[in-house]
């Protein structure tokens, strides 16, 4: 970047905080403090139909995952070896769970859920994780669209009551 290392440490503190700043920059535009306050997330919140909310969310999270997965993976793997990185990684996961709890609240405001709120947040946190996206997209070569379709269908099946027309739309069979 053409600046002295001391300048970088003065701004960010540590190398791990540089990585979290890169993730933050890829998650939200300047001036937006939380990923759930971005226009795409606001559209999910304001959607009046739960299934449409999940459609919007799945598309958005698949796109976000594509942008942050490589850096997230560095933090995740490094956290196994470095105690200070482990603390920061745990902090990131807590923030992610809190954001998924916000989504669970938005869904519950539009209709009933199959599970209670905390469990819904945990399910969303797990299924929408960068780890699951890594396994599907980076290891199994799924496209971002395939990931989004699967996420939407799986979340709908896990969280929303079945409709009179049957279960949630199924994603393409990928052998899972």
Chimera marker file (.cmm) of the C-alpha trace (Angstrom):
<marker_set name="trace">
<marker id="1" x="0.000" y="0.000" z="0.000" r="1" g="1" b="0" radius="0.5"/>
<marker id="2" x="3.047" y="2.246" z="0.071" r="1" g="1" b="0" radius="0.5"/>
<marker id="3" x="2.820" y="3.001" z="3.796" r="1" g="1" b="0" radius="0.5"/>
<marker id="4" x="5.135" y="2.135" z="6.645" r="1" g="1" b="0" radius="0.5"/>
<marker id="5" x="4.287" y="-0.984" z="8.699" r="1" g="1" b="0" radius="0.5"/>
<marker id="6" x="4.080" y="1.202" z="11.811" r="1" g="1" b="0" radius="0.5"/>
<marker id="7" x="1.293" y="3.181" z="10.150" r="1" g="1" b="0" radius="0.5"/>
<marker id="8" x="-0.663" y="-0.013" z="9.465" r="1" g="1" b="0" radius="0.5"/>
<marker id="9" x="-0.250" y="-1.170" z="13.078" r="1" g="1" b="0" radius="0.5"/>
<marker id="10" x="-1.249" y="2.280" z="14.353" r="1" g="1" b="0" radius="0.5"/>
<marker id="11" x="-4.516" y="2.079" z="12.387" r="1" g="1" b="0" radius="0.5"/>
<marker id="12" x="-5.405" y="-1.611" z="12.844" r="1" g="1" b="0" radius="0.5"/>
<marker id="13" x="-3.391" y="-2.786" z="15.842" r="1" g="1" b="0" radius="0.5"/>
<marker id="14" x="-2.569" y="-6.317" z="14.658" r="1" g="1" b="0" radius="0.5"/>
<marker id="15" x="-2.321" y="-8.397" z="11.486" r="1" g="1" b="0" radius="0.5"/>
<marker id="16" x="-5.521" y="-10.210" z="12.370" r="1" g="1" b="0" radius="0.5"/>
<marker id="17" x="-7.359" y="-6.886" z="12.620" r="1" g="1" b="0" radius="0.5"/>
<marker id="18" x="-6.133" y="-6.048" z="9.121" r="1" g="1" b="0" radius="0.5"/>
<marker id="19" x="-7.831" y="-9.244" z="7.914" r="1" g="1" b="0" radius="0.5"/>
<marker id="20" x="-11.063" y="-8.440" z="9.747" r="1" g="1" b="0" radius="0.5"/>
<marker id="21" x="-11.010" y="-4.965" z="8.209" r="1" g="1" b="0" radius="0.5"/>
<marker id="22" x="-10.731" y="-6.564" z="4.758" r="1" g="1" b="0" radius="0.5"/>
<marker id="23" x="-13.725" y="-8.793" z="5.559" r="1" g="1" b="0" radius="0.5"/>
<marker id="24" x="-15.687" y="-5.782" z="6.808" r="1" g="1" b="0" radius="0.5"/>
<marker id="25" x="-14.884" y="-3.895" z="3.601" r="1" g="1" b="0" radius="0.5"/>
<marker id="26" x="-16.117" y="-6.829" z="1.501" r="1" g="1" b="0" radius="0.5"/>
<marker id="27" x="-19.288" y="-7.203" z="3.561" r="1" g="1" b="0" radius="0.5"/>
<marker id="28" x="-20.550" y="-3.636" z="3.707" r="1" g="1" b="0" radius="0.5"/>
<marker id="29" x="-19.940" y="-0.374" z="1.875" r="1" g="1" b="0" radius="0.5"/>
<marker id="30" x="-18.250" y="2.549" z="3.620" r="1" g="1" b="0" radius="0.5"/>
<marker id="31" x="-20.506" y="4.170" z="6.190" r="1" g="1" b="0" radius="0.5"/>
<marker id="32" x="-22.508" y="1.000" z="6.891" r="1" g="1" b="0" radius="0.5"/>
<marker id="33" x="-21.609" y="-0.390" z="10.300" r="1" g="1" b="0" radius="0.5"/>
<marker id="34" x="-23.387" y="-3.746" z="10.090" r="1" g="1" b="0" radius="0.5"/>
<marker id="35" x="-23.852" y="-6.109" z="7.159" r="1" g="1" b="0" radius="0.5"/>
<marker id="36" x="-27.544" y="-6.345" z="8.096" r="1" g="1" b="0" radius="0.5"/>
<marker id="37" x="-27.968" y="-2.612" z="7.407" r="1" g="1" b="0" radius="0.5"/>
<marker id="38" x="-26.884" y="-2.860" z="3.746" r="1" g="1" b="0" radius="0.5"/>
<marker id="39" x="-29.570" y="-2.214" z="1.103" r="1" g="1" b="0" radius="0.5"/>
<marker id="40" x="-29.705" y="-5.935" z="0.237" r="1" g="1" b="0" radius="0.5"/>
<marker id="41" x="-30.374" y="-6.869" z="3.863" r="1" g="1" b="0" radius="0.5"/>
<marker id="42" x="-32.902" y="-4.066" z="4.290" r="1" g="1" b="0" radius="0.5"/>
<marker id="43" x="-34.762" y="-5.526" z="1.284" r="1" g="1" b="0" radius="0.5"/>
<marker id="44" x="-34.872" y="-8.885" z="3.111" r="1" g="1" b="0" radius="0.5"/>
<marker id="45" x="-36.202" y="-7.199" z="6.258" r="1" g="1" b="0" radius="0.5"/>
<marker id="46" x="-38.862" y="-5.246" z="4.353" r="1" g="1" b="0" radius="0.5"/>
<marker id="47" x="-40.070" y="-8.199" z="2.260" r="1" g="1" b="0" radius="0.5"/>
<marker id="48" x="-43.552" y="-9.216" z="3.412" r="1" g="1" b="0" radius="0.5"/>
<marker id="49" x="-43.423" y="-12.901" z="2.394" r="1" g="1" b="0" radius="0.5"/>
<marker id="50" x="-41.205" y="-15.333" z="4.339" r="1" g="1" b="0" radius="0.5"/>
<marker id="51" x="-40.281" y="-17.418" z="1.305" r="1" g="1" b="0" radius="0.5"/>
<marker id="52" x="-39.373" y="-14.289" z="-0.628" r="1" g="1" b="0" radius="0.5"/>
<marker id="53" x="-37.302" y="-13.178" z="2.374" r="1" g="1" b="0" radius="0.5"/>
<marker id="54" x="-35.392" y="-16.462" z="2.246" r="1" g="1" b="0" radius="0.5"/>
<marker id="55" x="-34.931" y="-16.138" z="-1.512" r="1" g="1" b="0" radius="0.5"/>
<marker id="56" x="-33.443" y="-12.652" z="-1.139" r="1" g="1" b="0" radius="0.5"/>
<marker id="57" x="-31.317" y="-13.720" z="1.842" r="1" g="1" b="0" radius="0.5"/>
<marker id="58" x="-29.948" y="-16.829" z="0.121" r="1" g="1" b="0" radius="0.5"/>
<marker id="59" x="-28.956" y="-14.852" z="-2.980" r="1" g="1" b="0" radius="0.5"/>
<marker id="60" x="-27.300" y="-12.175" z="-0.868" r="1" g="1" b="0" radius="0.5"/>
<marker id="61" x="-25.442" y="-14.523" z="1.463" r="1" g="1" b="0" radius="0.5"/>
<marker id="62" x="-24.159" y="-16.644" z="-1.438" r="1" g="1" b="0" radius="0.5"/>
<marker id="63" x="-22.755" y="-13.504" z="-3.038" r="1" g="1" b="0" radius="0.5"/>
<marker id="64" x="-21.226" y="-12.292" z="0.228" r="1" g="1" b="0" radius="0.5"/>
<marker id="65" x="-19.725" y="-15.684" z="0.871" r="1" g="1" b="0" radius="0.5"/>
<marker id="66" x="-17.973" y="-15.658" z="-2.487" r="1" g="1" b="0" radius="0.5"/>
<marker id="67" x="-16.320" y="-12.360" z="-1.530" r="1" g="1" b="0" radius="0.5"/>
<marker id="68" x="-15.247" y="-13.214" z="2.024" r="1" g="1" b="0" radius="0.5"/>
<marker id="69" x="-14.589" y="-16.965" z="2.002" r="1" g="1" b="0" radius="0.5"/>
<marker id="70" x="-10.852" y="-16.832" z="1.235" r="1" g="1" b="0" radius="0.5"/>
<marker id="71" x="-10.102" y="-14.388" z="4.052" r="1" g="1" b="0" radius="0.5"/>
<marker id="72" x="-12.524" y="-16.108" z="6.420" r="1" g="1" b="0" radius="0.5"/>
<marker id="73" x="-10.700" y="-19.383" z="5.742" r="1" g="1" b="0" radius="0.5"/>
<marker id="74" x="-7.347" y="-17.810" z="6.662" r="1" g="1" b="0" radius="0.5"/>
<marker id="75" x="-8.803" y="-16.632" z="9.971" r="1" g="1" b="0" radius="0.5"/>
<marker id="76" x="-10.537" y="-19.942" z="10.668" r="1" g="1" b="0" radius="0.5"/>
<marker id="77" x="-7.462" y="-22.069" z="10.072" r="1" g="1" b="0" radius="0.5"/>
<marker id="78" x="-5.111" y="-19.665" z="11.843" r="1" g="1" b="0" radius="0.5"/>
<marker id="79" x="-7.421" y="-19.591" z="14.868" r="1" g="1" b="0" radius="0.5"/>
<marker id="80" x="-6.502" y="-23.216" z="15.551" r="1" g="1" b="0" radius="0.5"/>
<marker id="81" x="-2.874" y="-22.202" z="16.093" r="1" g="1" b="0" radius="0.5"/>
<marker id="82" x="-2.906" y="-18.634" z="17.378" r="1" g="1" b="0" radius="0.5"/>
<marker id="83" x="-4.765" y="-17.775" z="20.609" r="1" g="1" b="0" radius="0.5"/>
<marker id="84" x="-5.198" y="-14.096" z="19.670" r="1" g="1" b="0" radius="0.5"/>
<marker id="85" x="-6.696" y="-15.078" z="16.305" r="1" g="1" b="0" radius="0.5"/>
<marker id="86" x="-8.961" y="-17.595" z="18.043" r="1" g="1" b="0" radius="0.5"/>
<marker id="87" x="-10.409" y="-14.781" z="20.164" r="1" g="1" b="0" radius="0.5"/>
<marker id="88" x="-11.034" y="-12.574" z="17.119" r="1" g="1" b="0" radius="0.5"/>
<marker id="89" x="-12.533" y="-15.460" z="15.149" r="1" g="1" b="0" radius="0.5"/>
<marker id="90" x="-14.885" y="-16.302" z="18.032" r="1" g="1" b="0" radius="0.5"/>
<marker id="91" x="-15.901" y="-12.643" z="18.156" r="1" g="1" b="0" radius="0.5"/>
<marker id="92" x="-16.689" y="-12.717" z="14.419" r="1" g="1" b="0" radius="0.5"/>
<marker id="93" x="-18.797" y="-15.848" z="14.853" r="1" g="1" b="0" radius="0.5"/>
<marker id="94" x="-20.731" y="-14.201" z="17.709" r="1" g="1" b="0" radius="0.5"/>
<marker id="95" x="-21.478" y="-11.232" z="15.446" r="1" g="1" b="0" radius="0.5"/>
<marker id="96" x="-22.555" y="-13.580" z="12.668" r="1" g="1" b="0" radius="0.5"/>
<marker id="97" x="-24.891" y="-15.445" z="15.043" r="1" g="1" b="0" radius="0.5"/>
<marker id="98" x="-26.378" y="-12.137" z="16.244" r="1" g="1" b="0" radius="0.5"/>
<marker id="99" x="-27.012" y="-11.155" z="12.626" r="1" g="1" b="0" radius="0.5"/>
<marker id="100" x="-28.673" y="-14.492" z="11.909" r="1" g="1" b="0" radius="0.5"/>
<marker id="101" x="-30.860" y="-13.917" z="14.994" r="1" g="1" b="0" radius="0.5"/>
<marker id="102" x="-31.943" y="-10.641" z="13.376" r="1" g="1" b="0" radius="0.5"/>
<marker id="103" x="-32.944" y="-12.576" z="10.255" r="1" g="1" b="0" radius="0.5"/>
<marker id="104" x="-34.874" y="-15.078" z="12.392" r="1" g="1" b="0" radius="0.5"/>
<marker id="105" x="-36.731" y="-12.137" z="13.950" r="1" g="1" b="0" radius="0.5"/>
<marker id="106" x="-37.555" y="-10.712" z="10.510" r="1" g="1" b="0" radius="0.5"/>
<marker id="107" x="-38.893" y="-14.101" z="9.404" r="1" g="1" b="0" radius="0.5"/>
<marker id="108" x="-40.955" y="-14.532" z="12.590" r="1" g="1" b="0" radius="0.5"/>
<marker id="109" x="-42.480" y="-11.080" z="12.085" r="1" g="1" b="0" radius="0.5"/>
<marker id="110" x="-43.930" y="-12.333" z="8.778" r="1" g="1" b="0" radius="0.5"/>
<marker id="111" x="-45.334" y="-15.649" z="9.972" r="1" g="1" b="0" radius="0.5"/>
<marker id="112" x="-44.806" y="-18.737" z="12.104" r="1" g="1" b="0" radius="0.5"/>
<marker id="113" x="-41.564" y="-20.695" z="12.227" r="1" g="1" b="0" radius="0.5"/>
<marker id="114" x="-41.186" y="-24.453" z="12.750" r="1" g="1" b="0" radius="0.5"/>
<marker id="115" x="-38.737" y="-23.885" z="15.599" r="1" g="1" b="0" radius="0.5"/>
<marker id="116" x="-38.262" y="-21.339" z="18.350" r="1" g="1" b="0" radius="0.5"/>
<marker id="117" x="-36.287" y="-18.184" z="17.642" r="1" g="1" b="0" radius="0.5"/>
<marker id="118" x="-32.932" y="-19.184" z="19.143" r="1" g="1" b="0" radius="0.5"/>
<marker id="119" x="-32.951" y="-22.513" z="17.305" r="1" g="1" b="0" radius="0.5"/>
<marker id="120" x="-33.904" y="-20.747" z="14.061" r="1" g="1" b="0" radius="0.5"/>
<marker id="121" x="-30.930" y="-18.400" z="14.474" r="1" g="1" b="0" radius="0.5"/>
<marker id="122" x="-28.618" y="-21.372" z="15.073" r="1" g="1" b="0" radius="0.5"/>
<marker id="123" x="-29.916" y="-23.178" z="11.981" r="1" g="1" b="0" radius="0.5"/>
<marker id="124" x="-29.453" y="-20.103" z="9.793" r="1" g="1" b="0" radius="0.5"/>
<marker id="125" x="-25.990" y="-19.467" z="11.304" r="1" g="1" b="0" radius="0.5"/>
<marker id="126" x="-24.941" y="-23.016" z="10.449" r="1" g="1" b="0" radius="0.5"/>
<marker id="127" x="-26.423" y="-23.384" z="6.975" r="1" g="1" b="0" radius="0.5"/>
<marker id="128" x="-25.389" y="-19.888" z="5.847" r="1" g="1" b="0" radius="0.5"/>
<marker id="129" x="-21.852" y="-20.253" z="7.173" r="1" g="1" b="0" radius="0.5"/>
<marker id="130" x="-18.781" y="-19.644" z="5.047" r="1" g="1" b="0" radius="0.5"/>
<marker id="131" x="-17.704" y="-23.180" z="6.039" r="1" g="1" b="0" radius="0.5"/>
<marker id="132" x="-20.723" y="-24.784" z="4.350" r="1" g="1" b="0" radius="0.5"/>
<marker id="133" x="-20.257" y="-22.519" z="1.331" r="1" g="1" b="0" radius="0.5"/>
<marker id="134" x="-16.588" y="-23.550" z="1.157" r="1" g="1" b="0" radius="0.5"/>
<marker id="135" x="-17.513" y="-27.232" z="1.156" r="1" g="1" b="0" radius="0.5"/>
<marker id="136" x="-20.169" y="-26.810" z="-1.521" r="1" g="1" b="0" radius="0.5"/>
<marker id="137" x="-18.529" y="-24.235" z="-3.785" r="1" g="1" b="0" radius="0.5"/>
<marker id="138" x="-14.793" y="-24.691" z="-3.296" r="1" g="1" b="0" radius="0.5"/>
<marker id="139" x="-14.669" y="-28.451" z="-2.726" r="1" g="1" b="0" radius="0.5"/>
<marker id="140" x="-17.703" y="-29.694" z="-4.674" r="1" g="1" b="0" radius="0.5"/>
<marker id="141" x="-17.555" y="-27.003" z="-7.389" r="1" g="1" b="0" radius="0.5"/>
<marker id="142" x="-21.095" y="-25.723" z="-6.934" r="1" g="1" b="0" radius="0.5"/>
<marker id="143" x="-21.825" y="-22.389" z="-8.529" r="1" g="1" b="0" radius="0.5"/>
<marker id="144" x="-22.942" y="-19.408" z="-6.486" r="1" g="1" b="0" radius="0.5"/>
<marker id="145" x="-26.443" y="-19.845" z="-7.952" r="1" g="1" b="0" radius="0.5"/>
<marker id="146" x="-26.569" y="-23.526" z="-6.990" r="1" g="1" b="0" radius="0.5"/>
<marker id="147" x="-25.445" y="-22.619" z="-3.487" r="1" g="1" b="0" radius="0.5"/>
<marker id="148" x="-28.128" y="-19.924" z="-3.214" r="1" g="1" b="0" radius="0.5"/>
<marker id="149" x="-30.874" y="-22.260" z="-4.486" r="1" g="1" b="0" radius="0.5"/>
<marker id="150" x="-29.858" y="-24.989" z="-2.050" r="1" g="1" b="0" radius="0.5"/>
<marker id="151" x="-29.632" y="-22.548" z="0.849" r="1" g="1" b="0" radius="0.5"/>
<marker id="152" x="-33.062" y="-21.097" z="0.112" r="1" g="1" b="0" radius="0.5"/>
<marker id="153" x="-34.685" y="-24.526" z="-0.167" r="1" g="1" b="0" radius="0.5"/>
<marker id="154" x="-32.952" y="-25.954" z="2.888" r="1" g="1" b="0" radius="0.5"/>
<marker id="155" x="-33.731" y="-22.957" z="5.090" r="1" g="1" b="0" radius="0.5"/>
<marker id="156" x="-37.370" y="-22.981" z="3.956" r="1" g="1" b="0" radius="0.5"/>
<marker id="157" x="-37.669" y="-26.674" z="4.769" r="1" g="1" b="0" radius="0.5"/>
<marker id="158" x="-36.036" y="-26.258" z="8.169" r="1" g="1" b="0" radius="0.5"/>
<marker id="159" x="-37.718" y="-23.045" z="9.260" r="1" g="1" b="0" radius="0.5"/>
<marker id="160" x="-41.068" y="-22.565" z="7.540" r="1" g="1" b="0" radius="0.5"/>
<marker id="161" x="-44.250" y="-24.574" z="7.932" r="1" g="1" b="0" radius="0.5"/>
<marker id="162" x="-45.173" y="-26.703" z="4.932" r="1" g="1" b="0" radius="0.5"/>
<marker id="163" x="-47.666" y="-25.044" z="2.601" r="1" g="1" b="0" radius="0.5"/>
<marker id="164" x="-50.837" y="-26.549" z="1.148" r="1" g="1" b="0" radius="0.5"/>
<marker id="165" x="-49.002" y="-26.871" z="-2.147" r="1" g="1" b="0" radius="0.5"/>
<marker id="166" x="-46.341" y="-29.051" z="-0.547" r="1" g="1" b="0" radius="0.5"/>
<marker id="167" x="-42.843" y="-28.564" z="0.778" r="1" g="1" b="0" radius="0.5"/>
<marker id="168" x="-40.503" y="-25.772" z="-0.197" r="1" g="1" b="0" radius="0.5"/>
<marker id="169" x="-39.086" y="-25.797" z="-3.723" r="1" g="1" b="0" radius="0.5"/>
<marker id="170" x="-36.313" y="-28.367" z="-4.021" r="1" g="1" b="0" radius="0.5"/>
<marker id="171" x="-32.855" y="-27.566" z="-5.250" r="1" g="1" b="0" radius="0.5"/>
<marker id="172" x="-31.183" y="-29.548" z="-8.019" r="1" g="1" b="0" radius="0.5"/>
<marker id="173" x="-30.015" y="-33.000" z="-6.938" r="1" g="1" b="0" radius="0.5"/>
<marker id="174" x="-26.301" y="-32.796" z="-6.316" r="1" g="1" b="0" radius="0.5"/>
<marker id="175" x="-25.999" y="-36.152" z="-4.577" r="1" g="1" b="0" radius="0.5"/>
<marker id="176" x="-26.477" y="-34.982" z="-1.008" r="1" g="1" b="0" radius="0.5"/>
<link id1="1" id2="2" r="1" g="1" b="0" radius="0.2"/>
<link id1="2" id2="3" r="1" g="1" b="0" radius="0.2"/>
<link id1="3" id2="4" r="1" g="1" b="0" radius="0.2"/>
<link id1="4" id2="5" r="1" g="1" b="0" radius="0.2"/>
<link id1="5" id2="6" r="1" g="1" b="0" radius="0.2"/>
<link id1="6" id2="7" r="1" g="1" b="0" radius="0.2"/>
<link id1="7" id2="8" r="1" g="1" b="0" radius="0.2"/>
<link id1="8" id2="9" r="1" g="1" b="0" radius="0.2"/>
<link id1="9" id2="10" r="1" g="1" b="0" radius="0.2"/>
<link id1="10" id2="11" r="1" g="1" b="0" radius="0.2"/>
<link id1="11" id2="12" r="1" g="1" b="0" radius="0.2"/>
<link id1="12" id2="13" r="1" g="1" b="0" radius="0.2"/>
<link id1="13" id2="14" r="1" g="1" b="0" radius="0.2"/>
<link id1="14" id2="15" r="1" g="1" b="0" radius="0.2"/>
<link id1="15" id2="16" r="1" g="1" b="0" radius="0.2"/>
<link id1="16" id2="17" r="1" g="1" b="0" radius="0.2"/>
<link id1="17" id2="18" r="1" g="1" b="0" radius="0.2"/>
<link id1="18" id2="19" r="1" g="1" b="0" radius="0.2"/>
<link id1="19" id2="20" r="1" g="1" b="0" radius="0.2"/>
<link id1="20" id2="21" r="1" g="1" b="0" radius="0.2"/>
<link id1="21" id2="22" r="1" g="1" b="0" radius="0.2"/>
<link id1="22" id2="23" r="1" g="1" b="0" radius="0.2"/>
<link id1="23" id2="24" r="1" g="1" b="0" radius="0.2"/>
<link id1="24" id2="25" r="1" g="1" b="0" radius="0.2"/>
<link id1="25" id2="26" r="1" g="1" b="0" radius="0.2"/>
<link id1="26" id2="27" r="1" g="1" b="0" radius="0.2"/>
<link id1="27" id2="28" r="1" g="1" b="0" radius="0.2"/>
<link id1="28" id2="29" r="1" g="1" b="0" radius="0.2"/>
<link id1="29" id2="30" r="1" g="1" b="0" radius="0.2"/>
<link id1="30" id2="31" r="1" g="1" b="0" radius="0.2"/>
<link id1="31" id2="32" r="1" g="1" b="0" radius="0.2"/>
<link id1="32" id2="33" r="1" g="1" b="0" radius="0.2"/>
<link id1="33" id2="34" r="1" g="1" b="0" radius="0.2"/>
<link id1="34" id2="35" r="1" g="1" b="0" radius="0.2"/>
<link id1="35" id2="36" r="1" g="1" b="0" radius="0.2"/>
<link id1="36" id2="37" r="1" g="1" b="0" radius="0.2"/>
<link id1="37" id2="38" r="1" g="1" b="0" radius="0.2"/>
<link id1="38" id2="39" r="1" g="1" b="0" radius="0.2"/>
<link id1="39" id2="40" r="1" g="1" b="0" radius="0.2"/>
<link id1="40" id2="41" r="1" g="1" b="0" radius="0.2"/>
<link id1="41" id2="42" r="1" g="1" b="0" radius="0.2"/>
<link id1="42" id2="43" r="1" g="1" b="0" radius="0.2"/>
<link id1="43" id2="44" r="1" g="1" b="0" radius="0.2"/>
<link id1="44" id2="45" r="1" g="1" b="0" radius="0.2"/>
<link id1="45" id2="46" r="1" g="1" b="0" radius="0.2"/>
<link id1="46" id2="47" r="1" g="1" b="0" radius="0.2"/>
<link id1="47" id2="48" r="1" g="1" b="0" radius="0.2"/>
<link id1="48" id2="49" r="1" g="1" b="0" radius="0.2"/>
<link id1="49" id2="50" r="1" g="1" b="0" radius="0.2"/>
<link id1="50" id2="51" r="1" g="1" b="0" radius="0.2"/>
<link id1="51" id2="52" r="1" g="1" b="0" radius="0.2"/>
<link id1="52" id2="53" r="1" g="1" b="0" radius="0.2"/>
<link id1="53" id2="54" r="1" g="1" b="0" radius="0.2"/>
<link id1="54" id2="55" r="1" g="1" b="0" radius="0.2"/>
<link id1="55" id2="56" r="1" g="1" b="0" radius="0.2"/>
<link id1="56" id2="57" r="1" g="1" b="0" radius="0.2"/>
<link id1="57" id2="58" r="1" g="1" b="0" radius="0.2"/>
<link id1="58" id2="59" r="1" g="1" b="0" radius="0.2"/>
<link id1="59" id2="60" r="1" g="1" b="0" radius="0.2"/>
<link id1="60" id2="61" r="1" g="1" b="0" radius="0.2"/>
<link id1="61" id2="62" r="1" g="1" b="0" radius="0.2"/>
<link id1="62" id2="63" r="1" g="1" b="0" radius="0.2"/>
<link id1="63" id2="64" r="1" g="1" b="0" radius="0.2"/>
<link id1="64" id2="65" r="1" g="1" b="0" radius="0.2"/>
<link id1="65" id2="66" r="1" g="1" b="0" radius="0.2"/>
<link id1="66" id2="67" r="1" g="1" b="0" radius="0.2"/>
<link id1="67" id2="68" r="1" g="1" b="0" radius="0.2"/>
<link id1="68" id2="69" r="1" g="1" b="0" radius="0.2"/>
<link id1="69" id2="70" r="1" g="1" b="0" radius="0.2"/>
<link id1="70" id2="71" r="1" g="1" b="0" radius="0.2"/>
<link id1="71" id2="72" r="1" g="1" b="0" radius="0.2"/>
<link id1="72" id2="73" r="1" g="1" b="0" radius="0.2"/>
<link id1="73" id2="74" r="1" g="1" b="0" radius="0.2"/>
<link id1="74" id2="75" r="1" g="1" b="0" radius="0.2"/>
<link id1="75" id2="76" r="1" g="1" b="0" radius="0.2"/>
<link id1="76" id2="77" r="1" g="1" b="0" radius="0.2"/>
<link id1="77" id2="78" r="1" g="1" b="0" radius="0.2"/>
<link id1="78" id2="79" r="1" g="1" b="0" radius="0.2"/>
<link id1="79" id2="80" r="1" g="1" b="0" radius="0.2"/>
<link id1="80" id2="81" r="1" g="1" b="0" radius="0.2"/>
<link id1="81" id2="82" r="1" g="1" b="0" radius="0.2"/>
<link id1="82" id2="83" r="1" g="1" b="0" radius="0.2"/>
<link id1="83" id2="84" r="1" g="1" b="0" radius="0.2"/>
<link id1="84" id2="85" r="1" g="1" b="0" radius="0.2"/>
<link id1="85" id2="86" r="1" g="1" b="0" radius="0.2"/>
<link id1="86" id2="87" r="1" g="1" b="0" radius="0.2"/>
<link id1="87" id2="88" r="1" g="1" b="0" radius="0.2"/>
<link id1="88" id2="89" r="1" g="1" b="0" radius="0.2"/>
<link id1="89" id2="90" r="1" g="1" b="0" radius="0.2"/>
<link id1="90" id2="91" r="1" g="1" b="0" radius="0.2"/>
<link id1="91" id2="92" r="1" g="1" b="0" radius="0.2"/>
<link id1="92" id2="93" r="1" g="1" b="0" radius="0.2"/>
<link id1="93" id2="94" r="1" g="1" b="0" radius="0.2"/>
<link id1="94" id2="95" r="1" g="1" b="0" radius="0.2"/>
<link id1="95" id2="96" r="1" g="1" b="0" radius="0.2"/>
<link id1="96" id2="97" r="1" g="1" b="0" radius="0.2"/>
<link id1="97" id2="98" r="1" g="1" b="0" radius="0.2"/>
<link id1="98" id2="99" r="1" g="1" b="0" radius="0.2"/>
<link id1="99" id2="100" r="1" g="1" b="0" radius="0.2"/>
<link id1="100" id2="101" r="1" g="1" b="0" radius="0.2"/>
<link id1="101" id2="102" r="1" g="1" b="0" radius="0.2"/>
<link id1="102" id2="103" r="1" g="1" b="0" radius="0.2"/>
<link id1="103" id2="104" r="1" g="1" b="0" radius="0.2"/>
<link id1="104" id2="105" r="1" g="1" b="0" radius="0.2"/>
<link id1="105" id2="106" r="1" g="1" b="0" radius="0.2"/>
<link id1="106" id2="107" r="1" g="1" b="0" radius="0.2"/>
<link id1="107" id2="108" r="1" g="1" b="0" radius="0.2"/>
<link id1="108" id2="109" r="1" g="1" b="0" radius="0.2"/>
<link id1="109" id2="110" r="1" g="1" b="0" radius="0.2"/>
<link id1="110" id2="111" r="1" g="1" b="0" radius="0.2"/>
<link id1="111" id2="112" r="1" g="1" b="0" radius="0.2"/>
<link id1="112" id2="113" r="1" g="1" b="0" radius="0.2"/>
<link id1="113" id2="114" r="1" g="1" b="0" radius="0.2"/>
<link id1="114" id2="115" r="1" g="1" b="0" radius="0.2"/>
<link id1="115" id2="116" r="1" g="1" b="0" radius="0.2"/>
<link id1="116" id2="117" r="1" g="1" b="0" radius="0.2"/>
<link id1="117" id2="118" r="1" g="1" b="0" radius="0.2"/>
<link id1="118" id2="119" r="1" g="1" b="0" radius="0.2"/>
<link id1="119" id2="120" r="1" g="1" b="0" radius="0.2"/>
<link id1="120" id2="121" r="1" g="1" b="0" radius="0.2"/>
<link id1="121" id2="122" r="1" g="1" b="0" radius="0.2"/>
<link id1="122" id2="123" r="1" g="1" b="0" radius="0.2"/>
<link id1="123" id2="124" r="1" g="1" b="0" radius="0.2"/>
<link id1="124" id2="125" r="1" g="1" b="0" radius="0.2"/>
<link id1="125" id2="126" r="1" g="1" b="0" radius="0.2"/>
<link id1="126" id2="127" r="1" g="1" b="0" radius="0.2"/>
<link id1="127" id2="128" r="1" g="1" b="0" radius="0.2"/>
<link id1="128" id2="129" r="1" g="1" b="0" radius="0.2"/>
<link id1="129" id2="130" r="1" g="1" b="0" radius="0.2"/>
<link id1="130" id2="131" r="1" g="1" b="0" radius="0.2"/>
<link id1="131" id2="132" r="1" g="1" b="0" radius="0.2"/>
<link id1="132" id2="133" r="1" g="1" b="0" radius="0.2"/>
<link id1="133" id2="134" r="1" g="1" b="0" radius="0.2"/>
<link id1="134" id2="135" r="1" g="1" b="0" radius="0.2"/>
<link id1="135" id2="136" r="1" g="1" b="0" radius="0.2"/>
<link id1="136" id2="137" r="1" g="1" b="0" radius="0.2"/>
<link id1="137" id2="138" r="1" g="1" b="0" radius="0.2"/>
<link id1="138" id2="139" r="1" g="1" b="0" radius="0.2"/>
<link id1="139" id2="140" r="1" g="1" b="0" radius="0.2"/>
<link id1="140" id2="141" r="1" g="1" b="0" radius="0.2"/>
<link id1="141" id2="142" r="1" g="1" b="0" radius="0.2"/>
<link id1="142" id2="143" r="1" g="1" b="0" radius="0.2"/>
<link id1="143" id2="144" r="1" g="1" b="0" radius="0.2"/>
<link id1="144" id2="145" r="1" g="1" b="0" radius="0.2"/>
<link id1="145" id2="146" r="1" g="1" b="0" radius="0.2"/>
<link id1="146" id2="147" r="1" g="1" b="0" radius="0.2"/>
<link id1="147" id2="148" r="1" g="1" b="0" radius="0.2"/>
<link id1="148" id2="149" r="1" g="1" b="0" radius="0.2"/>
<link id1="149" id2="150" r="1" g="1" b="0" radius="0.2"/>
<link id1="150" id2="151" r="1" g="1" b="0" radius="0.2"/>
<link id1="151" id2="152" r="1" g="1" b="0" radius="0.2"/>
<link id1="152" id2="153" r="1" g="1" b="0" radius="0.2"/>
<link id1="153" id2="154" r="1" g="1" b="0" radius="0.2"/>
<link id1="154" id2="155" r="1" g="1" b="0" radius="0.2"/>
<link id1="155" id2="156" r="1" g="1" b="0" radius="0.2"/>
<link id1="156" id2="157" r="1" g="1" b="0" radius="0.2"/>
<link id1="157" id2="158" r="1" g="1" b="0" radius="0.2"/>
<link id1="158" id2="159" r="1" g="1" b="0" radius="0.2"/>
<link id1="159" id2="160" r="1" g="1" b="0" radius="0.2"/>
<link id1="160" id2="161" r="1" g="1" b="0" radius="0.2"/>
<link id1="161" id2="162" r="1" g="1" b="0" radius="0.2"/>
<link id1="162" id2="163" r="1" g="1" b="0" radius="0.2"/>
<link id1="163" id2="164" r="1" g="1" b="0" radius="0.2"/>
<link id1="164" id2="165" r="1" g="1" b="0" radius="0.2"/>
<link id1="165" id2="166" r="1" g="1" b="0" radius="0.2"/>
<link id1="166" id2="167" r="1" g="1" b="0" radius="0.2"/>
<link id1="167" id2="168" r="1" g="1" b="0" radius="0.2"/>
<link id1="168" id2="169" r="1" g="1" b="0" radius="0.2"/>
<link id1="169" id2="170" r="1" g="1" b="0" radius="0.2"/>
<link id1="170" id2="171" r="1" g="1" b="0" radius="0.2"/>
<link id1="171" id2="172" r="1" g="1" b="0" radius="0.2"/>
<link id1="172" id2="173" r="1" g="1" b="0" radius="0.2"/>
<link id1="173" id2="174" r="1" g="1" b="0" radius="0.2"/>
<link id1="174" id2="175" r="1" g="1" b="0" radius="0.2"/>
<link id1="175" id2="176" r="1" g="1" b="0" radius="0.2"/>
</marker_set>
